[in-house]
Amino acid sequence: MSKKQTIVREYKFSDAELKNVSDNVLNSVQRDKVQFALRGITDEKLAQVQTLVTNFANMPTDVEFIGAVASATLNKDTIAENLRVKLRSVRTMAQNVHGSRSPLYRSFGFEGMDGMSDDQLYLHGKRVIREATAQLTQLTPEGLTAAMITAIQTLLTNFENAIHAKQQAEKARDIQTQLRLDAGNALYNAITRLCNTGKDIWASVNEAYYNDYVIYTTPSVAKQANTNPGMISGNITNSANGNALPNVTGIIEGTQIAVVTDDEGSFVFDNLAPGTYTLLFALDGFSNLRLESILVNPGEESLANGAMIPVG
């Protein structure tokens, strides 16, 4: 099972925890404001860090954008199925008039229609419209009308718009993921600098105050804490037939850590700190899958298999 590339971050805990850590550190700095002022940490600098915290907390989460992609995908798939229904009717008409081996029937290109990709289905729809228009007189006895051809054209236009809307939703998700990653790293770096100063102030003076500035993922601590990480692996299948689902995007909720399932539907989230995780999975044509309360123990592999439900 091949490992999938993860989105790299400079902090190794959830976004929600980064917000909580940042608030706690800023509270400690306010308590030690006199000492920090002697190190050049002014109110203006603290206000800038607070702005980073506020902006980061107000950014849309991955869950929201996965939901937007799923909604756009569902709309696209619904239109695609309605389009297929109309095209199947024309297929039946053409088969009844010409027979399935006739060149006139084959000119529609109906073979494999149900398994076509979005782009293939769109081009197929254009072809059916051209052939149906050309053969309207021959197919009229079977019930084909100009209004039916117009209805197919309208569905095809809606389908094209839905494809673009889904692509835009995916693009927005990718852009937002990068923006959130950048904002999280900027906040983490700012908080780390404050913590470095706070630890220097209280080293060998006040252990309790010193510990207020120890962040789990500062380089020295992270190296020690992650010497025995765990992992989550599993398989994603189609609930309708049990087949493996490749190319499913999965993320750890509250983080930017992402994977994509391989050809066997397998995935791996590795190098995880011990704790409890929630996984979210998304794929065109399927309802989102949520796997909750997955416990990762030090040095152990946790299994998390799931089945996604087809939509439409």
ABEGO torsion letter per residue (X at the ends): XBBBBBBBBABABBAAAAAAAAAAAAAAAAAAAAAAAAAGBBAAAAAAAAAAAAAAAABBBAAAAAAAAAAAAAAAAAAAAAAAAAAAAAAAAAAAAAEAABAAAAAAGABGAAABBAAAAAAAAAAAAAAAAAAAAAAAAAGBBAAAAAAAAAAAAAAAAAAAAAAAAAAAAAAAAAAAAAAAAAAAAAAAAAAAAAAAAABGABAAAAAAABBAABAAAAAAAAABBBBBBEBBBBAAAGBBBBGBBBBBBGBABBBBBBAAGBBBBBGBBBEBBBBBBBBBGBBBBBBBGBBBBBGBBBBBBBBBBBBX
